[in-house]
Amino acid sequence: FAAPRSASASDSTTKLDAAEIAGLTYMREEEKLARDFYMEMYEKWGSLVFNNIKASEQEHMDAVLTLLVKYGIPDPASREIGVFNNTALQELYNNLIRQGDASLLGALKAGAFIEEYDIKDLRTAFDVTKKTDLRRVYSNLELGSENHLKAFVSHIESIMGTPCVAQVLPQNEVNAILER
């Protein structure tokens, strides 16, 4: 006769709820959206900001993939550039590509949009989990996105000669990020 099995610490780290799974799978494709967009814009415009950040986005994708593998969640990311299983992300990507193809300034503004959008979604994903490993990855990705946002804003402001306007986050939050 065996004693009833209670939830151990390892059990709590091996199972995710539906919101956590949704957050991870969404973030995997969202990081892919950023990487794919920056690949396309570097090819089109040759601006090193896209090439540098593209490499970082690949690291972000890899960090989320590590969690997906750890928790036995299928990878939603297509191997094809610019192809997404999430229809909202597919539509967003298509719209951003159109904006980026129009001009270098449009591409930079789209890059800033992506990073603000990413920060907002990373904060949401962070808030729906208590898992330390997920929160650590989301926090690190948010710091990376803040740095990417700063790079895009710097380029935008050097072209426009005026302060950059927030597109997703409240202006005061973007200003706080830029001041860090």
C-alpha positions as CSV (number, residue, x, y, z in Angstrom):
1,F,0.0,0.0,0.0
2,A,1.5,3.3,-1.2
3,A,0.9,6.6,0.4
4,P,-1.0,9.1,-1.7
5,R,1.4,11.1,-3.9
6,S,1.4,14.8,-3.2
7,A,2.6,17.4,-5.6
8,S,6.3,17.8,-5.3
9,A,8.3,20.9,-6.2
10,S,9.4,19.2,-9.4
11,D,5.7,18.7,-10.4
12,S,5.0,22.4,-10.1
13,T,7.9,23.1,-12.5
14,T,6.9,20.6,-15.1
15,K,3.3,21.6,-15.8
16,L,2.0,24.8,-17.3
17,D,-1.6,26.0,-17.4
18,A,-3.3,27.0,-20.6
19,A,-2.5,30.7,-20.2
20,E,1.2,29.9,-19.7
21,I,1.3,27.7,-22.7
22,A,-0.5,30.3,-24.8
23,G,2.0,32.9,-23.6
24,L,5.0,30.8,-24.6
25,T,3.7,29.8,-28.0
26,Y,2.6,33.4,-28.8
27,M,6.0,34.8,-27.7
28,R,7.8,32.2,-29.8
29,E,6.1,33.5,-32.9
30,E,6.2,37.1,-31.9
31,E,10.0,36.9,-31.5
32,K,10.1,35.2,-34.9
33,L,8.1,38.0,-36.4
34,A,10.7,40.5,-35.1
35,R,13.6,38.4,-36.4
36,D,12.0,37.8,-39.8
37,F,11.1,41.5,-40.2
38,Y,14.6,42.6,-39.4
39,M,16.1,40.1,-41.8
40,E,13.9,41.4,-44.6
41,M,14.6,45.1,-43.7
42,Y,18.4,44.5,-43.5
43,E,18.2,42.9,-46.9
44,K,16.2,45.8,-48.3
45,W,17.9,48.8,-46.7
46,G,21.3,47.5,-45.5
47,S,21.0,49.4,-42.2
48,L,23.1,47.6,-39.6
49,V,20.5,48.3,-36.9
50,F,18.4,45.6,-38.5
51,N,21.2,43.1,-38.8
52,N,22.4,43.6,-35.2
53,I,18.9,43.3,-33.7
54,K,18.0,40.3,-35.9
55,A,20.8,38.3,-34.3
56,S,19.4,39.2,-30.8
57,E,15.9,38.2,-31.9
58,Q,17.2,34.8,-32.8
59,E,18.6,34.5,-29.3
60,H,15.1,35.5,-28.0
61,M,13.5,32.8,-30.2
62,D,16.0,30.3,-28.9
63,A,15.3,31.2,-25.2
64,V,11.6,30.7,-25.7
65,L,12.2,27.4,-27.6
66,T,14.2,26.1,-24.7
67,L,11.2,26.6,-22.5
68,L,8.9,25.0,-25.0
69,V,11.1,21.9,-25.2
70,K,11.5,21.8,-21.4
71,Y,7.7,21.7,-21.0
72,G,7.0,19.4,-23.9
73,I,5.1,22.0,-25.9
74,P,5.2,21.8,-29.7
75,D,7.1,24.6,-31.5
76,P,4.5,26.8,-33.3
77,A,7.2,28.6,-35.4
78,S,7.4,27.9,-39.1
79,R,10.8,27.4,-40.6
80,E,9.7,29.7,-43.5
81,I,10.6,33.4,-43.2
82,G,7.5,35.5,-42.9
83,V,5.1,32.6,-42.3
84,F,3.1,32.4,-39.0
85,N,0.6,30.0,-37.6
86,N,-1.0,32.8,-35.6
87,T,-3.2,34.6,-38.1
88,A,-3.1,37.9,-36.2
89,L,0.7,37.8,-36.2
90,Q,0.7,36.9,-39.9
91,E,-1.5,39.9,-40.7
92,L,0.7,42.2,-38.5
93,Y,3.8,41.0,-40.2
94,N,2.3,41.6,-43.7
95,N,1.3,45.1,-42.7
96,L,4.8,45.9,-41.2
97,I,6.5,44.6,-44.3
98,R,4.4,46.9,-46.4
99,Q,5.3,49.8,-44.1
100,G,9.0,48.9,-44.1
101,D,9.2,48.4,-47.9
102,A,7.9,52.0,-48.4
103,S,10.9,53.8,-46.8
104,L,13.8,53.3,-44.4
105,L,12.1,55.7,-42.0
106,G,9.0,53.5,-42.3
107,A,11.0,50.4,-41.6
108,L,12.6,52.0,-38.5
109,K,9.2,53.1,-37.2
110,A,7.9,49.6,-37.8
111,G,10.9,48.3,-35.8
112,A,10.1,50.6,-32.9
113,F,6.4,49.4,-33.1
114,I,7.5,45.8,-32.9
115,E,9.6,46.4,-29.8
116,E,6.8,48.3,-28.0
117,Y,4.4,45.6,-29.0
118,D,6.8,43.0,-27.7
119,I,7.3,44.8,-24.4
120,K,3.6,45.0,-23.8
121,D,3.1,41.3,-24.6
122,L,6.1,40.2,-22.5
123,R,4.6,42.1,-19.5
124,T,1.3,40.3,-20.0
125,A,3.0,36.9,-20.3
126,F,5.0,37.7,-17.1
127,D,1.9,38.6,-15.2
128,V,0.0,35.4,-16.0
129,T,2.7,33.1,-14.6
130,K,4.4,32.4,-11.3
131,K,7.0,30.1,-12.8
132,T,10.4,31.4,-12.1
133,D,12.0,30.2,-15.3
134,L,9.3,31.8,-17.5
135,R,9.4,35.0,-15.6
136,R,13.3,35.1,-15.9
137,V,13.1,34.6,-19.6
138,Y,10.3,37.2,-20.1
139,S,12.2,39.7,-18.0
140,N,15.4,39.2,-20.0
141,L,13.5,39.5,-23.3
142,E,11.9,42.7,-22.1
143,L,15.3,44.2,-21.3
144,G,16.5,43.2,-24.8
145,S,13.4,44.8,-26.3
146,E,13.9,48.0,-24.4
147,N,17.5,48.2,-25.8
148,H,16.2,47.5,-29.3
149,L,13.5,50.2,-28.9
150,K,16.2,52.7,-27.8
151,A,18.3,51.8,-31.0
152,F,15.3,52.3,-33.3
153,V,14.2,55.6,-31.6
154,S,17.8,56.9,-31.9
155,H,17.8,56.2,-35.6
156,I,14.3,57.6,-36.1
157,E,15.1,60.8,-34.2
158,S,18.3,61.3,-36.1
159,I,16.4,61.2,-39.4
160,M,13.4,63.2,-38.3
161,G,15.1,65.7,-36.0
162,T,12.1,65.4,-33.6
163,P,11.3,63.2,-30.6
164,C,9.8,59.8,-31.5
165,V,6.1,59.3,-30.6
166,A,5.0,56.1,-28.8
167,Q,2.9,53.7,-30.9
168,V,1.8,51.0,-28.5
169,L,2.8,51.8,-25.0
170,P,1.8,55.1,-23.2
171,Q,4.3,57.9,-24.1
172,N,5.4,58.2,-20.4
173,E,6.4,54.5,-20.4
174,V,8.4,54.9,-23.6
175,N,10.0,58.0,-22.2
176,A,11.0,56.1,-19.0
177,I,12.5,53.3,-21.1
178,L,14.5,55.8,-23.2
179,E,15.8,57.5,-20.1
180,R,17.2,54.2,-18.6
